[in-house]
Amino acid sequence: MRKRRILHVLAFVILILPAAAQAAPAVLATIKPVHSLVAGVMEGVGQPELLIGGGLSEHSYALKPSDAARIAAARVVFWIGPDLETTLSGPLANLAGGARVVALENAPGLRRLFARPGGLWEGKSPASGPINPHVWLDPKNAIAMTRAIAAALSAADPADAARYSANARSQIARLTALDQQLARLLAPVHGRPFIVFHDAYPYFDTRYGLRAIGAVTVEPDRPVGPRRVAQLRDALKSGKAVCIFREPQFAPALIMALADGTTARVGVLDPLGADLPPGPGLYPALMEQMARALVQCLGQRAP
């Protein structure tokens, strides 16, 4: 009798396990910072998949057949939007089918800034033009994205809505504390001029009072013209910028050539977290890593 009862319990467990395993929707996030924010909201319910991992950049990403299959299988897809992952607009429209596709650049309450041109800037931010899509590099925007993520997941999976909401509240509290920490960390380097590889950082600059004065390129996958190279080289030779920053996703040869023979330091800024493990902890680690890289390079006067 006891054996029969145990067998009945085992049979019941076997029957409900597949249902439990399928309770969380299949969720796909395009880039590591988005994946991190989604993973934080899904904690305890399920784990999102990451589409563009490792040291890959969204600017040079090419869709693989295995990635197409993952898009087709997803019930919810989170991306920044067509302003960033431009090569994914077609695949998401054609492959996602009935999936809920959420463009986080349109999250309610998110602040958007206009893109700056390549080369040196005159100081004022542009008042019109295309949107700079690197919206996650402001914790206030990450808070707006967190709310949009929780709303989309709750709509796709109402049974776990309370958990998504609670996780979102906890994540927002952590992001608020992170914002305060970064402001304290970056305060000593306010106003120190620097040049970036490509203009991924206006949200970070604006949030923390930093002074980027130019960018090597607007589109990292395109060559830089000789006139701009000469312009940037002159700025570095004359000491207008304390540092020039490269990015690990792209070859450093041009940055090193620009800095060679000048007093400018060379630093590394990574807006994606190429060397960080994916998961809920990536976003705060990424933001702190960027802040420390800026302080390290800008905090000392060039020799």
Backbone hydrogen bonds in HBPLUS format (Angstrom, degrees):
<---DONOR---> <-ACCEPTOR-->    atom                        ^
c    i                          cat <-CA-CA->   ^        H-A-AA   ^      H-
h    n   atom  resd res      DA  || num        DHA   H-A  angle D-A-AA Bond
n    s   type  num  typ     dist DA aas  dist angle  dist       angle   num
A0005-ARG N   A0001-MET O   2.97 MM   4  6.28 153.6  2.04 145.8 152.9     1
A0006-ILE N   A0002-ARG O   2.98 MM   4  6.31 155.7  2.04 149.5 155.8     2
A0007-LEU N   A0003-LYS O   2.89 MM   4  6.16 156.4  1.94 150.0 156.6     3
A0008-HIS N   A0004-ARG O   2.93 MM   4  6.22 153.1  2.00 147.1 154.3     4
A0009-VAL N   A0005-ARG O   3.01 MM   4  6.33 156.1  2.07 147.0 153.1     5
A0010-LEU N   A0006-ILE O   2.89 MM   4  6.14 162.4  1.92 152.5 157.3     6
A0011-ALA N   A0007-LEU O   2.86 MM   4  6.04 158.2  1.90 147.6 153.9     7
A0012-PHE N   A0008-HIS O   2.95 MM   4  6.20 152.4  2.03 145.0 152.4     8
A0013-VAL N   A0009-VAL O   2.94 MM   4  6.24 157.8  1.99 151.0 156.8     9
A0014-ILE N   A0010-LEU O   2.91 MM   4  6.16 161.4  1.95 153.1 157.8    10
A0015-LEU N   A0011-ALA O   3.03 MM   4  6.21 148.3  2.13 141.1 149.7    11
A0016-ILE N   A0012-PHE O   3.02 MM   4  6.33 149.9  2.12 148.0 155.5    12
A0017-LEU N   A0013-VAL O   2.96 MM   4  6.01 140.4  2.12 148.9 158.8    13
A0020-ALA N   A0016-ILE O   2.91 MM   4  6.18 155.6  1.97 156.0 163.6    14
A0021-ALA N   A0017-LEU O   2.86 MM   4  6.09 159.6  1.90 157.3 163.0    15
A0022-GLN N   A0018-PRO O   3.06 MM   4  6.22 136.9  2.26 139.1 149.6    16
A0023-ALA N   A0020-ALA O   3.11 MM   3  5.07 162.1  2.14 103.1 108.3    17
A0075-ARG N   A0026-ALA O   2.77 MM  49  5.27 163.1  1.80 142.2 148.0    18
A0076-VAL N   A0026-ALA O   3.18 MM  50  6.55 153.8  2.25 156.2 157.9    19
A0049-GLU N   A0027-VAL O   2.82 MM  22  6.19 166.3  1.83 151.5 153.7    20
A0028-LEU N   A0076-VAL O   2.93 MM  48  6.35 157.5  1.98 156.8 164.3    21
A0078-PHE N   A0028-LEU O   2.82 MM  50  6.28 161.6  1.86 161.1 167.4    22
A0029-ALA N   A0049-GLU O   2.85 MM  20  6.14 159.9  1.89 160.1 165.3    23
A0051-LEU N   A0029-ALA O   2.88 MM  22  6.09 157.2  1.93 161.4 164.4    24
A0030-THR N   A0078-PHE O   3.10 MM  48  6.49 150.6  2.19 163.5 172.6    25
A0052-ILE N   A0030-THR O   2.81 MM  22  5.63 154.5  1.87 153.1 159.6    26
A0035-HIS N   A0031-ILE O   2.88 MM   4  6.06 165.0  1.90 159.1 164.2    27
A0036-SER N   A0032-LYS O   2.88 MM   4  6.04 151.3  1.96 149.5 156.6    28
A0037-LEU N   A0033-PRO O   3.19 MM   4  6.49 160.2  2.23 146.5 150.0    29
A0038-VAL N   A0034-VAL O   2.95 MM   4  6.20 162.3  1.98 157.1 162.4    30
A0039-ALA N   A0035-HIS O   2.79 MM   4  5.91 158.8  1.83 148.7 155.2    31
A0040-GLY N   A0036-SER O   3.03 MM   4  6.27 149.5  2.13 144.6 152.1    32
A0041-VAL N   A0037-LEU O   3.28 MM   4  6.57 151.4  2.37 141.5 147.9    33
A0042-MET N   A0038-VAL O   2.94 MM   4  6.18 144.6  2.06 148.9 159.8    34
A0045-VAL N   A0042-MET O   2.83 MM   3  5.38 158.3  1.87 148.1 150.1    35
A0046-GLY N   A0042-MET O   3.14 MM   4  5.65 161.5  2.18 149.0 153.4    36
A0056-LEU N   A0053-GLY O   3.27 MM   3  6.10 160.3  2.31 139.8 142.8    37
A0060-SER N   A0057-SER O   3.21 MM   3  5.56 142.9  2.35 105.8 114.3    38
A0067-ASP N   A0064-LYS O   2.99 MM   3  5.14 123.1  2.33 100.9 115.7    39
A0068-ALA N   A0064-LYS O   2.98 MM   4  6.35 152.3  2.06 153.7 162.2    40
A0069-ALA N   A0065-PRO O   3.06 MM   4  6.36 150.0  2.15 144.9 152.4    41
A0070-ARG N   A0066-SER O   3.14 MM   4  6.44 146.6  2.26 137.0 145.5    42
A0071-ILE N   A0067-ASP O   2.95 MM   4  6.28 154.0  2.02 150.5 157.2    43
A0072-ALA N   A0068-ALA O   3.01 MM   4  6.24 158.0  2.06 145.6 151.6    44
A0073-ALA N   A0069-ALA O   3.03 MM   4  6.22 137.9  2.22 139.7 150.5    45
A0074-ALA N   A0071-ILE O   3.32 MM   3  5.38 147.0  2.44  99.8 108.8    46
A0100-ARG N   A0075-ARG O   2.79 MM  25  6.12 163.4  1.82 148.6 145.1    47
A0077-VAL N   A0100-ARG O   2.83 MM  23  6.19 160.8  1.86 152.8 155.8    48
A0102-VAL N   A0077-VAL O   2.75 MM  25  6.09 170.5  1.76 173.7 176.5    49
A0079-TRP N   A0102-VAL O   3.07 MM  23  6.30 167.6  2.08 161.5 160.7    50
A0104-LEU N   A0079-TRP O   2.80 MM  25  6.11 166.9  1.82 162.8 161.8    51
A0105-GLU N   A0080-ILE O   2.88 MM  25  5.19 151.0  1.97 147.0 143.7    52
A0084-LEU N   A0081-GLY O   2.99 MM   3  5.78 159.8  2.03 125.1 130.5    53
A0085-GLU N   A0081-GLY O   3.16 MM   4  6.19 137.0  2.36 165.1 167.5    54
A0088-LEU N   A0085-GLU O   2.96 MM   3  5.57 159.6  2.01 119.4 126.1    55
A0089-SER N   A0086-THR O   3.44 MM   3  5.80 167.7  2.46 110.3 113.7    56
A0092-LEU N   A0088-LEU O   2.94 MM   4  5.91 165.4  1.96 155.2 159.3    57
A0093-ALA N   A0089-SER O   3.14 MM   4  6.26 151.0  2.23 141.4 149.4    58
A0094-ASN N   A0090-GLY O   2.88 MM   4  6.05 151.2  1.96 155.3 164.3    59
A0095-LEU N   A0091-PRO O   2.70 MM   4  5.41 154.6  1.76 148.6 154.4    60
A0096-ALA N   A0092-LEU O   3.31 MM   4  5.09 148.1  2.41 114.3 122.7    61
A0099-ALA N   A0096-ALA O   2.88 MM   3  5.32 162.0  1.91 133.6 138.5    62
A0106-ASN N   A0103-ALA O   3.09 MM   3  5.89 163.6  2.12 119.5 124.8    63
A0107-ALA N   A0104-LEU O   3.09 MM   3  5.04 163.5  2.12 110.8 110.4    64
A0110-LEU N   A0107-ALA O   3.10 MM   3  5.60 158.5  2.15 140.5 139.8    65
A0132-ASN N   A0113-LEU O   2.82 MM  19  5.79 173.0  1.82 155.1 157.5    66
A0115-ALA N   A0130-PRO O   2.79 MM  15  5.76 169.2  1.80 157.3 157.5    67
A0119-GLY N   A0215-ALA O   2.74 MM  96  5.22 153.0  1.82 159.6 157.6    68
A0215-ALA N   A0119-GLY O   2.98 MM  96  5.22 149.9  2.07 137.6 140.5    69
A0121-TRP N   A0213-ILE O   2.89 MM  92  5.62 165.9  1.91 147.8 147.1    70
A0137-LEU N   A0134-HIS O   3.36 MM   3  6.29 172.8  2.37 124.3 126.4    71
A0141-ASN N   A0138-ASP O   2.82 MM   3  5.30 126.0  2.12 113.1 127.1    72
A0142-ALA N   A0138-ASP O   3.02 MM   4  6.43 150.3  2.11 146.6 155.9    73
A0143-ILE N   A0139-PRO O   2.93 MM   4  6.20 139.9  2.09 141.8 151.4    74
A0144-ALA N   A0140-LYS O   3.22 MM   4  6.59 155.7  2.28 141.2 146.5    75
A0145-MET N   A0141-ASN O   2.85 MM   4  6.14 155.9  1.90 151.5 158.8    76
A0146-THR N   A0142-ALA O   2.87 MM   4  6.03 149.1  1.96 139.6 147.9    77
A0147-ARG N   A0143-ILE O   3.11 MM   4  6.44 156.2  2.17 150.0 155.0    78
A0148-ALA N   A0144-ALA O   3.13 MM   4  6.41 156.3  2.19 144.7 151.1    79
A0149-ILE N   A0145-MET O   2.82 MM   4  6.05 153.9  1.89 152.1 159.7    80
A0150-ALA N   A0146-THR O   2.98 MM   4  6.20 165.3  2.00 151.2 154.5    81
A0151-ALA N   A0147-ARG O   3.03 MM   4  6.23 156.5  2.08 145.5 152.0    82
A0152-ALA N   A0148-ALA O   3.00 MM   4  6.18 161.2  2.04 147.7 152.3    83
A0153-LEU N   A0149-ILE O   2.96 MM   4  6.14 164.4  1.98 155.1 159.4    84
A0154-SER N   A0150-ALA O   2.93 MM   4  5.98 156.3  1.99 144.0 151.0    85
A0155-ALA N   A0151-ALA O   3.06 MM   4  6.23 148.8  2.16 142.7 150.5    86
A0156-ALA N   A0152-ALA O   3.06 MM   4  6.29 149.1  2.16 142.6 150.8    87
A0157-ASP N   A0153-LEU O   2.78 MM   4  5.82 139.2  1.94 146.3 157.8    88
A0160-ASP N   A0157-ASP O   3.07 MM   3  5.90 152.3  2.15 124.9 130.8    89
A0161-ALA N   A0158-PRO O   3.17 MM   3  4.95 169.2  2.18 107.6 108.6    90
A0163-ARG N   A0160-ASP O   3.10 MM   3  5.39 120.4  2.47 104.3 118.4    91
A0164-TYR N   A0160-ASP O   3.06 MM   4  6.40 162.0  2.09 158.0 163.4    92
A0165-SER N   A0161-ALA O   2.94 MM   4  6.13 160.0  1.98 151.0 156.5    93
A0166-ALA N   A0162-ALA O   2.99 MM   4  6.19 159.4  2.03 145.8 151.1    94
A0167-ASN N   A0163-ARG O   2.89 MM   4  6.06 165.2  1.91 153.4 157.6    95
A0168-ALA N   A0164-TYR O   2.89 MM   4  6.04 154.4  1.95 145.8 153.2    96
A0169-ARG N   A0165-SER O   3.03 MM   4  6.32 156.3  2.08 147.3 152.9    97
A0170-SER N   A0166-ALA O   3.07 MM   4  6.38 160.4  2.11 149.7 154.6    98
A0171-GLN N   A0167-ASN O   2.86 MM   4  6.09 158.2  1.91 150.5 157.1    99
A0172-ILE N   A0168-ALA O   2.87 MM   4  6.05 157.5  1.92 151.5 157.3   100
A0173-ALA N   A0169-ARG O   3.09 MM   4  6.34 152.5  2.17 144.6 151.4   101
A0174-ARG N   A0170-SER O   3.09 MM   4  6.42 153.2  2.16 145.1 152.1   102
A0175-LEU N   A0171-GLN O   2.86 MM   4  6.14 155.3  1.92 151.1 158.4   103
A0176-THR N   A0172-ILE O   2.93 MM   4  6.10 150.7  2.02 145.3 152.8   104
A0177-ALA N   A0173-ALA O   3.13 MM   4  6.37 156.8  2.18 144.0 149.6   105
A0178-LEU N   A0174-ARG O   2.88 MM   4  6.10 152.7  1.96 145.2 153.6   106
A0179-ASP N   A0175-LEU O   2.93 MM   4  6.12 158.0  1.97 146.8 151.6   107
A0180-GLN N   A0176-THR O   3.24 MM   4  6.52 156.6  2.30 143.7 148.9   108
A0181-GLN N   A0177-ALA O   2.98 MM   4  6.23 155.5  2.05 147.9 155.0   109
A0182-LEU N   A0178-LEU O   2.87 MM   4  6.13 162.4  1.90 159.8 163.5   110
A0183-ALA N   A0179-ASP O   3.07 MM   4  6.25 155.2  2.14 144.8 151.5   111
A0184-ARG N   A0180-GLN O   3.17 MM   4  6.44 157.3  2.22 146.5 151.5   112
A0185-LEU N   A0181-GLN O   2.99 MM   4  6.23 160.3  2.03 149.1 155.1   113
A0186-LEU N   A0182-LEU O   2.95 MM   4  6.03 156.5  2.00 152.4 157.0   114
A0187-ALA N   A0183-ALA O   3.16 MM   4  6.00 126.1  2.46 138.3 149.1   115
A0189-VAL N   A0186-LEU O   3.05 MM   3  5.71 156.5  2.10 122.9 129.7   116
A0190-HIS N   A0187-ALA O   3.41 MM   3  5.61 167.9  2.42 116.3 115.2   117
A0192-ARG N   A0189-VAL O   3.28 MM   3  5.71 169.5  2.30 131.5 131.4   118
A0242-VAL N   A0193-PRO O   2.80 MM  49  5.80 157.8  1.85 144.1 145.7   119
A0194-PHE N   A0211-ARG O   3.21 MM  17  6.58 141.5  2.36 146.5 150.0   120
A0213-ILE N   A0194-PHE O   2.80 MM  19  5.92 163.9  1.83 165.4 169.6   121
A0195-ILE N   A0243-CYS O   2.96 MM  48  6.37 153.9  2.03 145.5 153.6   122
A0245-PHE N   A0195-ILE O   2.86 MM  50  6.30 155.2  1.92 153.5 161.1   123
A0196-VAL N   A0214-GLY O   3.03 MM  18  6.46 162.9  2.06 154.2 153.3   124
A0216-VAL N   A0196-VAL O   2.94 MM  20  6.46 149.5  2.04 150.9 160.2   125
A0217-THR N   A0197-PHE O   2.91 MM  20  6.24 147.2  2.01 156.0 166.7   126
A0200-ALA N   A0198-HIS O   2.64 MM   2  5.75 133.4  1.85 117.5 101.5   127
A0205-ASP N   A0201-TYR O   2.84 MM   4  6.00 173.0  1.84 166.1 168.2   128
A0206-THR N   A0202-PRO O   2.87 MM   4  5.82 166.9  1.89 142.8 147.0   129
A0207-ARG N   A0203-TYR O   3.08 MM   4  6.02 156.8  2.14 136.4 143.2   130
A0208-TYR N   A0204-PHE O   3.17 MM   4  6.27 154.3  2.24 149.6 154.9   131
A0209-GLY N   A0205-ASP O   2.91 MM   4  5.69 106.0  2.47 147.4 160.9   132
A0210-LEU N   A0205-ASP O   2.96 MM   5  4.53 158.2  2.01 131.7 135.3   133
A0222-ARG N   A0219-GLU O   3.00 MM   3  5.76 160.1  2.04 131.3 132.4   134
A0229-VAL N   A0225-GLY O   3.14 MM   4  6.43 162.3  2.18 152.1 157.6   135
A0230-ALA N   A0226-PRO O   2.97 MM   4  6.12 161.0  2.01 146.9 151.2   136
A0231-GLN N   A0227-ARG O   2.99 MM   4  6.23 155.1  2.06 144.8 152.0   137
A0232-LEU N   A0228-ARG O   2.93 MM   4  6.13 168.6  1.94 160.9 161.9   138
A0233-ARG N   A0229-VAL O   2.91 MM   4  6.01 158.1  1.96 148.0 155.0   139
A0234-ASP N   A0230-ALA O   2.96 MM   4  6.11 156.8  2.02 147.0 152.5   140
A0235-ALA N   A0231-GLN O   3.12 MM   4  6.40 153.2  2.19 143.1 150.4   141
A0236-LEU N   A0232-LEU O   3.00 MM   4  6.29 155.4  2.06 151.0 157.0   142
A0237-LYS N   A0233-ARG O   2.91 MM   4  6.11 158.7  1.96 150.1 156.4   143
A0238-SER N   A0234-ASP O   2.97 MM   4  6.07 148.0  2.07 144.8 152.5   144
A0240-LYS N   A0235-ALA O   2.96 MM   5  5.30 150.0  2.06 168.0 164.4   145
A0239-GLY N   A0236-LEU O   3.20 MM   3  5.17 158.6  2.25 100.5 106.8   146
A0265-ARG N   A0242-VAL O   2.99 MM  23  6.44 160.9  2.03 151.0 149.8   147
A0244-ILE N   A0265-ARG O   2.88 MM  21  6.32 150.6  1.97 160.2 168.8   148
A0267-GLY N   A0244-ILE O   3.05 MM  23  6.29 155.9  2.11 137.5 145.0   149
A0246-ARG N   A0267-GLY O   2.95 MM  21  6.32 163.3  1.98 153.8 150.2   150
A0269-LEU N   A0246-ARG O   2.97 MM  23  6.25 165.8  1.99 175.9 175.5   151
A0250-PHE N   A0247-GLU O   3.16 MM   3  5.84 168.5  2.18 122.2 125.8   152
A0256-MET N   A0252-PRO O   2.98 MM   4  6.13 169.1  1.99 167.8 171.2   153
A0257-ALA N   A0253-ALA O   2.96 MM   4  6.14 153.1  2.03 147.7 155.4   154
A0258-LEU N   A0254-LEU O   2.94 MM   4  6.17 154.5  2.01 150.6 157.2   155
A0259-ALA N   A0255-ILE O   3.06 MM   4  6.30 155.3  2.13 150.3 156.5   156
A0260-ASP N   A0256-MET O   2.99 MM   4  5.97 132.4  2.22 140.3 152.2   157
A0262-THR N   A0259-ALA O   3.03 MM   3  5.53 155.8  2.09 143.2 140.4   158
A0276-LEU N   A0273-GLY O   3.11 MM   3  5.20 164.0  2.14 110.2 114.8   159
A0282-LEU N   A0279-GLY O   3.07 MM   3  5.62 163.7  2.10 119.7 124.9   160
A0285-ALA N   A0281-GLY O   3.25 MM   4  6.27 158.5  2.29 148.6 155.1   161
A0286-LEU N   A0282-LEU O   2.73 MM   4  5.84 157.8  1.78 161.7 167.8   162
A0287-MET N   A0283-TYR O   3.05 MM   4  6.30 166.3  2.07 158.5 160.7   163
A0288-GLU N   A0284-PRO O   3.01 MM   4  6.12 161.3  2.04 147.5 152.7   164
A0289-GLN N   A0285-ALA O   2.88 MM   4  5.93 155.0  1.94 144.4 152.0   165
A0290-MET N   A0286-LEU O   3.00 MM   4  6.26 155.3  2.06 149.5 155.4   166
A0291-ALA N   A0287-MET O   3.07 MM   4  6.29 160.6  2.11 144.3 149.5   167
A0292-ARG N   A0288-GLU O   2.92 MM   4  6.12 163.9  1.94 154.3 158.2   168
A0293-ALA N   A0289-GLN O   2.99 MM   4  6.14 150.3  2.08 142.1 150.3   169
A0294-LEU N   A0290-MET O   3.05 MM   4  6.32 155.9  2.11 150.0 155.7   170
A0295-VAL N   A0291-ALA O   2.98 MM   4  6.26 163.1  2.01 151.3 156.0   171
A0296-GLN N   A0292-ARG O   2.86 MM   4  5.94 161.5  1.90 147.4 152.9   172
A0297-CYS N   A0293-ALA O   3.12 MM   4  6.24 157.0  2.17 143.1 148.5   173
A0298-LEU N   A0294-LEU O   2.78 MM   4  5.73 164.9  1.80 154.8 160.1   174
A0299-GLY N   A0295-VAL O   2.75 MM   4  4.99 138.6  1.92 135.8 143.2   175
